[in-house]
């Protein structure tokens, strides 16, 4: 008896997204990293250089 299609436990939304991403061919680690990049609050703290700063070599 194959019970793999039955969901006895509620999956978290994150786990469901990871499962769907893995179905596209990503590894689980890649899927988790992708979700981290999209949903992490820490990424808001990263300052991105603007064009003038790059042209003035402030980042080199």
DSSP file (Angstrom, degrees, kcal/mol; ACC not computed):
  #  RESIDUE AA STRUCTURE BP1 BP2  ACC     N-H-->O    O-->H-N    N-H-->O    O-->H-N    TCO  KAPPA ALPHA  PHI   PSI    X-CA   Y-CA   Z-CA
    1    1 A X              0   0    0      0, 0.0     2,-0.7     0, 0.0     0, 0.0   0.000 360.0 360.0 360.0 119.9    0.0    0.0    0.0
    2    2 A X        +     0   0    0      1,-0.1     3,-0.2     2,-0.0     4,-0.0  -0.766 360.0 168.7 -90.6 115.4    1.6    3.3   -1.1
    3    3 A X    >   +     0   0    0     -2,-0.7     3,-1.3     1,-0.1    -1,-0.1   0.240  46.1 107.0-106.5  11.2    0.9    6.1    1.3
    4    4 A X  T 3  S+     0   0    0      1,-0.3    -1,-0.1     3,-0.1    -2,-0.0   0.765  77.3  53.3 -66.2 -24.7    3.3    8.6   -0.2
    5    5 A X  T 3  S+     0   0    0     -3,-0.2     2,-0.4     2,-0.1    -1,-0.3   0.590  91.0  91.1 -86.3  -9.3    0.6   10.7   -1.6
    6    6 A X    <   -     0   0    0     -3,-1.3     2,-0.9     1,-0.0     3,-0.2  -0.707  66.7-147.8 -89.7 135.7   -1.3   11.1    1.6
    7    7 A X        +     0   0    0     -2,-0.4    -3,-0.1     1,-0.2    -2,-0.1  -0.845  27.1 163.8-103.6  98.6   -0.5   14.0    3.9
    8    8 A X        +     0   0    0     -2,-0.9     2,-0.4     1,-0.1    -1,-0.2   0.742  68.5  49.8 -82.4 -24.1   -0.9   12.9    7.5
    9    9 A X  S    S-     0   0    0     -3,-0.2     2,-0.3     0, 0.0    -1,-0.1  -0.920  90.1-115.3-118.0 139.8    1.1   15.9    8.8
   10   10 A X        -     0   0    0     -2,-0.4     2,-0.3     1,-0.0    -2,-0.0  -0.565  32.5-140.3 -70.2 130.5    0.6   19.5    7.9
   11   11 A X        -     0   0    0     -2,-0.3     2,-0.1     1,-0.1    -1,-0.0  -0.684  17.1-113.4 -91.3 146.7    3.7   20.8    6.1
   12   12 A X     >  -     0   0    0     -2,-0.3     4,-2.2     1,-0.1     5,-0.2  -0.409  27.0-114.5 -71.4 155.4    5.0   24.2    6.8
   13   13 A X  H  > S+     0   0    0      1,-0.2     4,-2.2     2,-0.2     5,-0.2   0.874 118.1  53.5 -58.8 -35.9    4.8   26.7    4.0
   14   14 A X  H  > S+     0   0    0      1,-0.2     4,-2.5     2,-0.2    -1,-0.2   0.921 108.1  48.9 -64.3 -43.0    8.6   26.8    3.8
   15   15 A X  H  > S+     0   0    0      1,-0.2     4,-2.5     2,-0.2    -1,-0.2   0.878 110.1  51.8 -65.4 -37.0    8.8   23.0    3.5
   16   16 A X  H  X S+     0   0    0     -4,-2.2     4,-2.2     2,-0.2    -1,-0.2   0.910 110.3  48.3 -65.6 -42.3    6.2   23.1    0.8
   17   17 A X  H  X S+     0   0    0     -4,-2.2     4,-2.4     2,-0.2    -2,-0.2   0.913 111.7  49.9 -63.5 -42.2    8.2   25.7   -1.2
   18   18 A X  H  X S+     0   0    0     -4,-2.5     4,-2.5     1,-0.2    -2,-0.2   0.924 109.7  51.4 -61.3 -44.1   11.4   23.7   -0.7
   19   19 A X  H  X S+     0   0    0     -4,-2.5     4,-1.6     1,-0.2    -1,-0.2   0.909 111.5  47.2 -60.6 -42.5    9.6   20.6   -2.0
   20   20 A X  H  X S+     0   0    0     -4,-2.2     4,-0.7     1,-0.2    -1,-0.2   0.886 111.8  49.9 -68.1 -38.3    8.4   22.4   -5.1
   21   21 A X  H ><>S+     0   0    0     -4,-2.4     5,-1.4     1,-0.2     3,-0.9   0.888 107.9  53.6 -67.0 -38.1   11.8   23.9   -5.8
   22   22 A X  H ><5S+     0   0    0     -4,-2.5     3,-1.5     1,-0.3    -1,-0.2   0.859 101.6  60.0 -64.7 -34.1   13.4   20.5   -5.5
   23   23 A X  H 3<5S+     0   0    0     -4,-1.6    -1,-0.3     1,-0.3    -2,-0.2   0.761  97.3  60.7 -64.1 -23.1   11.0   19.1   -8.0
   24   24 A X  T <<5S-     0   0    0     -3,-0.9    -1,-0.3    -4,-0.7    -2,-0.2   0.575 130.3 -91.7 -80.8  -8.1   12.3   21.7  -10.5
   25   25 A X  T < 5S+     0   0    0     -3,-1.5    -3,-0.2     1,-0.4    -2,-0.1   0.358  84.0 129.9 116.5  -5.0   15.8   20.1  -10.2
   26   26 A X      < -     0   0    0     -5,-1.4    -1,-0.4     1,-0.1     2,-0.1  -0.434  59.4-114.9 -75.5 155.1   17.4   22.1   -7.5
   27   27 A X     >  -     0   0    0     -2,-0.1     4,-2.3     1,-0.1     5,-0.2  -0.454  30.4-108.4 -78.0 164.9   19.1   20.4   -4.6
   28   28 A X  H  > S+     0   0    0      1,-0.2     4,-2.6     2,-0.2     5,-0.2   0.897 121.2  52.6 -61.8 -39.6   17.6   20.8   -1.1
   29   29 A X  H  > S+     0   0    0      2,-0.2     4,-2.3     1,-0.2    -1,-0.2   0.915 109.7  48.1 -63.3 -43.0   20.5   23.1   -0.1
   30   30 A X  H  > S+     0   0    0      2,-0.2     4,-2.4     1,-0.2    -1,-0.2   0.903 112.1  49.7 -63.1 -41.2   20.0   25.3   -3.2
   31   31 A X  H  X S+     0   0    0     -4,-2.3     4,-2.2     2,-0.2    -2,-0.2   0.911 111.1  48.7 -64.9 -42.6   16.3   25.5   -2.5
   32   32 A X  H  X S+     0   0    0     -4,-2.6     4,-2.3     2,-0.2    -1,-0.2   0.902 112.0  49.2 -64.3 -40.5   16.9   26.5    1.1
   33   33 A X  H  X S+     0   0    0     -4,-2.3     4,-2.5     2,-0.2    -2,-0.2   0.906 109.2  52.6 -65.1 -41.0   19.4   29.1    0.1
   34   34 A X  H  X S+     0   0    0     -4,-2.4     4,-1.8     2,-0.2    -2,-0.2   0.915 110.7  47.0 -61.1 -43.8   17.0   30.5   -2.5
   35   35 A X  H  X S+     0   0    0     -4,-2.2     4,-2.6     1,-0.2     5,-0.2   0.895 110.0  53.9 -64.6 -39.1   14.3   30.9    0.2
   36   36 A X  H  X S+     0   0    0     -4,-2.3     4,-1.8     1,-0.2    -2,-0.2   0.919 107.8  50.6 -59.8 -43.1   16.8   32.4    2.5
   37   37 A X  H  < S+     0   0    0     -4,-2.5    -1,-0.2     1,-0.2    -2,-0.2   0.870 116.1  41.2 -64.1 -36.6   17.7   35.0   -0.1
   38   38 A X  H  < S+     0   0    0     -4,-1.8    -1,-0.2    -5,-0.2    -2,-0.2   0.839 126.9  28.1 -80.3 -33.1   14.0   35.9   -0.7
   39   39 A X  H  < S+     0   0    0     -4,-2.6     2,-0.3    -5,-0.2    -2,-0.2   0.437  86.0 114.6-114.6   0.5   12.7   35.9    2.8
   40   40 A X    ><  -     0   0    0     -4,-1.8     3,-0.6    -5,-0.2     4,-0.3  -0.560  50.9-154.2 -79.6 133.4   15.6   36.8    5.1
   41   41 A X  G >  S+     0   0    0     -2,-0.3     3,-1.2     1,-0.2     4,-0.5   0.748  91.1  71.4 -71.3 -23.8   15.4   40.1    7.0
   42   42 A X  G >  S+     0   0    0      1,-0.3     3,-1.3     2,-0.2     4,-0.4   0.813  85.7  64.8 -64.0 -29.6   19.2   40.2    7.1
   43   43 A X  G X  S+     0   0    0     -3,-0.6     3,-0.8     1,-0.3    -1,-0.3   0.764  91.3  64.2 -67.6 -23.0   19.4   40.9    3.4
   44   44 A X  G <  S+     0   0    0     -3,-1.2    -1,-0.3    -4,-0.3    -2,-0.2   0.759  96.8  58.5 -68.8 -23.0   17.6   44.3    4.0
   45   45 A X  G <  S+     0   0    0     -3,-1.3     2,-0.4    -4,-0.5    -1,-0.2   0.613  81.2 101.8 -82.1 -12.2   20.7   45.3    6.0
   46   46 A X    <   -     0   0    0     -3,-0.8     2,-0.5    -4,-0.4    -3,-0.0  -0.592  69.2-140.0 -76.6 124.8   23.1   44.9    3.2
   47   47 A X        -     0   0    0     -2,-0.4     2,-0.5     1,-0.0    -2,-0.1  -0.719  11.7-151.4 -87.2 132.4   24.0   48.2    1.6
   48   48 A X        -     0   0    0     -2,-0.5     2,-0.1     1,-0.0    -2,-0.0  -0.867  21.2-114.9-103.1 133.7   24.3   48.1   -2.1
   49   49 A X        -     0   0    0     -2,-0.5     2,-0.1     1,-0.1    -1,-0.0  -0.376  26.9-134.3 -67.5 142.2   26.6   50.5   -3.8
   50   50 A X     >  -     0   0    0      1,-0.1     4,-1.8    -2,-0.1     3,-0.2  -0.452  28.4-100.1 -88.9 171.0   25.1   53.2   -6.0
   51   51 A X  H  > S+     0   0    0      1,-0.2     4,-2.5     2,-0.2     5,-0.2   0.876 120.3  53.4 -61.9 -40.4   26.4   54.0   -9.4
   52   52 A X  H  > S+     0   0    0      1,-0.2     4,-2.0     2,-0.2    -1,-0.2   0.889 107.4  51.5 -63.4 -39.0   28.3   57.2   -8.2
   53   53 A X  H  4>S+     0   0    0      2,-0.2     5,-2.4     1,-0.2     6,-0.5   0.889 111.4  47.4 -65.1 -38.4   30.1   55.2   -5.5
   54   54 A X  H ><5S+     0   0    0     -4,-1.8     3,-1.5     1,-0.2    -2,-0.2   0.927 112.1  49.3 -67.9 -43.8   31.2   52.7   -8.0
   55   55 A X  H 3<5S+     0   0    0     -4,-2.5    -2,-0.2     1,-0.3    -1,-0.2   0.821 109.7  51.9 -66.2 -30.2   32.4   55.3  -10.5
   56   56 A X  T 3<5S-     0   0    0     -4,-2.0    -1,-0.3    -5,-0.2    -2,-0.2   0.294 112.6-120.8 -88.6  10.1   34.3   57.1   -7.8
   57   57 A X  T X 5 +     0   0    0     -3,-1.5     3,-0.9     1,-0.1    -3,-0.2   0.782  66.6 141.7  58.0  31.5   36.1   53.9   -6.9
   58   58 A X  T 3 <S+     0   0    0     -5,-2.4    -4,-0.2     1,-0.2    -1,-0.1   0.663  72.7  47.6 -74.9 -14.4   34.8   54.0   -3.3
   59   59 A X  T 3         0   0    0     -6,-0.5    -1,-0.2    -5,-0.2    -5,-0.1   0.263 360.0 360.0-108.9  11.4   34.4   50.2   -3.4
   60   60 A X    <         0   0    0     -3,-0.9    -2,-0.2    -6,-0.1    -1,-0.1   0.383 360.0 360.0-122.6 360.0   37.8   49.3   -4.8
